Amino acid sequence: MQKKLKIIVPLVLLAAALGGWYAYTAYNRKPLSMENAPVDFVTNTATLLGDFEENETKANQRYWDRVVEVEGAIRAVSKDKMGLYTVTLGDDGSLSSVLCSVDSTFSEQASSLEPGGNVTVRGVCTGFMADPLLGSDVTLVRCAILKK
């Protein structure tokens, strides 16, 4: 019995230590920054919006929950009550746009953006909202500002 305890107790302590280490690292893990994330698609606002307006089901299969890098004209930059920025990309003549919710680590870059300029952003596509009267929007979240 003594011999079994000498083997079992260290194994249980080792398993507890490994479990504690795993829990600590998982709890303190930071989300991947979109700045360094591998890109699934590189496109511009017109192509992205056109894909969704042409065939929403096919575009959702292609873009949804994927990292997309989009280049386009800045239509608006807005800040909400919590201090988070949303950059709206698209042509002034169109009602449709790409809404980019900027990651808080890129707030300083977002605050310096001006409507009328061009920018490249990278984020995760979360879908499409179609409205024939108000225009359609493709939404990207956790966006990183790459180029001005």
N, C-alpha and C positions, 0 to 999 in steps of 0.2 A: 504494500500500500504506500509506503514511504517513497519508493522508487517512482511510482505512478504520479504522485504529487509533485515530485521534483521535475517531471516533464510537463505536466498539465499546467501548473501555475505559471511558469515562464511563457508558455504558449498563449495563455489567456491574457497575460499582461501585454505581450507583444501585439495581440489582436486588438486590445483596447487602445493601445498607443497608436496603432495604424488607423483605427477608426476615428480617434480624436484628431489626428493630423489631417485626415481626409475631410472631416467636418469643418475644421478651421479653414482650410484652403478653399473649400466650396463656399463657405459663408463670406469670405473676404475676396472672392474672385470679382474682378472688374469686367464689365461688358467690353466686347471687342469694339475698338474705335473704327468707324467707317473710313477714316482716313487711310488705314492700312489694310482694310478688308479686301479679300479677293473679289474682283468685279465679275458679275455674270453677264451683264450687258452694258455696252457703251452706246449712247444714242443722243438725240437732241429732242427738244420739246415737241416739235412738229411730228416727228416720227413716232414718238411714244404716244402722243394723243391720237394720232391717226390709226395706230394699231388697235387701241381700245375702241375708238368710234367705229371702225370697220367691223370688228368681230370681238366683242367683249369677252366671250367665253374662251376663245383661243388666246387672246392677250392675257387673260387671267392665268391660264395654264402656263404661259411663257414667263410672265413677269412676277406674279404674286409670290411674296416671301423670298424674293431674290434681291441681290445687291445690284442696283442700277446706277450708272453714272450718267448724268444728264447735263447737257450744255444748253443754255438758252438765255433769252433776254429777260431781265428782271422787270416784272410789272409792278410789284409792290413788296415792301418789307414791313412786317407788323410785329409788334411786341405785345404779349398778353399780360394779364395782371400778375402772373407769377414770374415775369421777366424772361419768358421763353419766346424765341423768334420763329416766325414763319416767313419763308421767302416764296413768293408767287412768281413762277416763270411762265412766260407766254407772250404772244403778240398782242399789241394793244387793240388790233382790229378784230380779235377773236374773243368769244365769251369763255372758251375752254382754257384751262391752265393746269400746270403741275404745281401742287402745293407741297412744299418741302418744310417739314418740321425739323428745325435745326437742333442738334444735340447741344446741351448747355455748355459743353467745353468749347464750342465754336461761336459763342454769343458775341465775343469781341469782333470777330470777322464779320458776322451777320450785321452787327450794328453799323459797320462802315460801308455796307452795300448801298448803292443808290439806284432808284428806278431808272430804267433806260440803259443801264450798263449790261454787260454779259457776265455770266458766272457759270462755273462747273460745280455741281454738287453730286455727292454720292450718298445714297440711302437705301433703305429697304422698302420695296413697293408693297403697299397694303391694300391696294385696290383702286376702284374707279367708281365715281358717283356721276351718273348721267342725269341731266335735266335739260330738256329741250328749250325751256324758257330762260333759264339762268346760266346755262353753259355747263360743260362737263369738266370734272376734275380728276386727275390722277394724283394719289397721295403717296408721298415718300416720308418715312419717319427715320429718326436718328441720323439725320443728314449731317455730313461734313462739308464744309466749304473748301473746295480744292483750289480753284483759280478765280481771279477777278478779271 
